[in-house]
Amino acid sequence: MPHSDDNMFFSYNIGPVHFISISTEFYFFLQYGFKQIPTQYDWLVKDLKEANRIENRIKRPWIVLYGHRPMYCSNNDTDDCTKLNSVIRVGLPILHWFGLEDLLYDYGVDLAFWAHEHSYERLYPIYNLQIMKGSSYAPYTNPKASVHVTTGSAGCEEDHDPFGTSKPEWTAFRSMDYGFTRLNVYNSTHVHIQQISVDNPTEAVVIDDFWIISYDHGPFAARAYNE
């Protein structure tokens, strides 16, 4: 882990991308302490503010965040992401402290990768349960909120996590095939994402393929196409 051998949250830069790694487990294991939640949250705010300084966002326009437990999913279980007000999304119960979704929107996190669910699910751009497509015909061109991808299908002795019978409107694609996700950042405006299925015993197969195209970066509410 960058800068420390035992830090559970950190960030780093690769080319035009600022990557942020967070621990979602802090929210679910309070028996080990509460302080780690506000500590991480305050660090994340500071990190996002720094990443959004004009000179930094020009140099690294894409912000990609990843953590273990998603804030949205359509799996047929009782995990946090199936709840209307998931803890990761809106914060701790009752007081709704330290929710992460507002930070993603306010600081323009372009892409969020999650796992935990043993499946693959791509969402339309979404904020506060509202689909925020760039347009009806090109949802990922100049998206008006973060794009969430759950990629937890690499394999586990616990097998797959099935989906519910009905697919939410905010789910664009989902699959229970074993596989992995490939991310290619081409430049400051184009990102290419593919999901590769390895269920076929003879060859890997691309089962999902899409581009995120963004000609403006920064907090979503301030982006030129959102004004």
GICORWO-V46534 format. One record per residue. N is the residue number from 1. RES is the residue in three letters. SS is DSSP state (a for helix, b for strand, c for the rest). OMEGA is omega as a letter, one per 40 degrees, with the letter a starting at -180 (* if undefined). Layout:
N/RES/SS/OMEGA
N/RES/SS/OMEGA
This chain:
1/MET/c/a
2/PRO/c/i
3/HIS/c/a
4/SER/c/i
5/ASP/c/a
6/ASP/c/a
7/ASN/c/a
8/MET/c/i
9/PHE/c/a
10/PHE/b/i
11/SER/b/i
12/TYR/b/a
13/ASN/b/i
14/ILE/b/a
15/GLY/c/a
16/PRO/c/a
17/VAL/b/i
18/HIS/b/a
19/PHE/b/i
20/ILE/b/i
21/SER/b/i
22/ILE/c/i
23/SER/c/i
24/THR/c/a
25/GLU/a/i
26/PHE/a/a
27/TYR/a/a
28/PHE/c/a
29/PHE/c/a
30/LEU/a/i
31/GLN/a/i
32/TYR/a/i
33/GLY/c/a
34/PHE/c/a
35/LYS/a/a
36/GLN/a/a
37/ILE/a/i
38/PRO/a/i
39/THR/a/i
40/GLN/a/a
41/TYR/a/i
42/ASP/a/i
43/TRP/a/a
44/LEU/a/i
45/VAL/a/a
46/LYS/a/a
47/ASP/a/i
48/LEU/a/i
49/LYS/a/i
50/GLU/a/i
51/ALA/a/a
52/ASN/c/i
53/ARG/c/a
54/ILE/a/a
55/GLU/a/i
56/ASN/a/a
57/ARG/a/i
58/ILE/a/a
59/LYS/a/a
60/ARG/c/a
61/PRO/c/a
62/TRP/b/i
63/ILE/b/a
64/VAL/b/i
65/LEU/b/i
66/TYR/b/i
67/GLY/b/a
68/HIS/b/a
69/ARG/b/a
70/PRO/c/i
71/MET/c/i
72/TYR/c/i
73/CYS/c/i
74/SER/c/i
75/ASN/b/a
76/ASN/c/i
77/ASP/c/a
78/THR/c/a
79/ASP/c/a
80/ASP/a/a
81/CYS/a/i
82/THR/a/a
83/LYS/c/i
84/LEU/c/i
85/ASN/c/a
86/SER/c/a
87/VAL/a/i
88/ILE/a/a
89/ARG/a/a
90/VAL/a/i
91/GLY/b/a
92/LEU/c/a
93/PRO/c/i
94/ILE/c/a
95/LEU/c/i
96/HIS/c/i
97/TRP/c/i
98/PHE/b/i
99/GLY/c/a
100/LEU/c/a
101/GLU/a/i
102/ASP/a/i
103/LEU/a/i
104/LEU/a/a
105/TYR/a/a
106/ASP/a/a
107/TYR/c/i
108/GLY/c/i
109/VAL/c/a
110/ASP/c/a
111/LEU/b/i
112/ALA/b/i
113/PHE/b/i
114/TRP/b/i
115/ALA/b/i
116/HIS/c/i
117/GLU/c/a
118/HIS/c/a
119/SER/c/i
120/TYR/b/i
121/GLU/b/i
122/ARG/b/i
123/LEU/b/i
124/TYR/c/i
125/PRO/c/a
126/ILE/b/i
127/TYR/b/i
128/ASN/c/i
129/LEU/c/a
130/GLN/b/i
131/ILE/b/a
132/MET/c/a
133/LYS/c/i
134/GLY/c/i
135/SER/c/a
136/SER/c/a
137/TYR/c/i
138/ALA/c/a
139/PRO/c/a
140/TYR/c/i
141/THR/b/a
142/ASN/c/i
143/PRO/c/a
144/LYS/c/i
145/ALA/c/a
146/SER/c/i
147/VAL/b/a
148/HIS/b/i
149/VAL/b/i
150/THR/b/a
151/THR/b/a
152/GLY/c/a
153/SER/c/a
154/ALA/c/i
155/GLY/c/a
156/CYS/c/i
157/GLU/c/i
158/GLU/c/i
159/ASP/c/a
160/HIS/c/i
161/ASP/c/a
162/PRO/c/i
163/PHE/b/i
164/GLY/c/a
165/THR/c/i
166/SER/c/a
167/LYS/c/i
168/PRO/c/i
169/GLU/c/a
170/TRP/c/i
171/THR/b/i
172/ALA/b/a
173/PHE/b/i
174/ARG/b/a
175/SER/b/i
176/MET/c/i
177/ASP/c/i
178/TYR/c/a
179/GLY/b/a
180/PHE/b/a
181/THR/b/i
182/ARG/b/i
183/LEU/b/i
184/ASN/b/i
185/VAL/b/a
186/TYR/c/a
187/ASN/c/a
188/SER/c/a
189/THR/c/a
190/HIS/b/i
191/VAL/b/a
192/HIS/b/a
193/ILE/b/i
194/GLN/b/i
195/GLN/b/a
196/ILE/b/i
197/SER/b/i
198/VAL/c/i
199/ASP/c/i
200/ASN/c/a
201/PRO/c/a
202/THR/c/a
203/GLU/c/i
204/ALA/c/a
205/VAL/b/i
206/VAL/b/a
207/ILE/b/i
208/ASP/b/a
209/ASP/b/i
210/PHE/b/i
211/TRP/b/i
212/ILE/b/a
213/ILE/b/a
214/SER/c/a
215/TYR/c/i
216/ASP/c/a
217/HIS/c/a
218/GLY/c/i
219/PRO/c/a
220/PHE/a/a
221/ALA/a/a
222/ALA/a/a
223/ARG/c/a
224/ALA/a/a
225/TYR/a/i
226/ASN/a/a
227/GLU/c/*
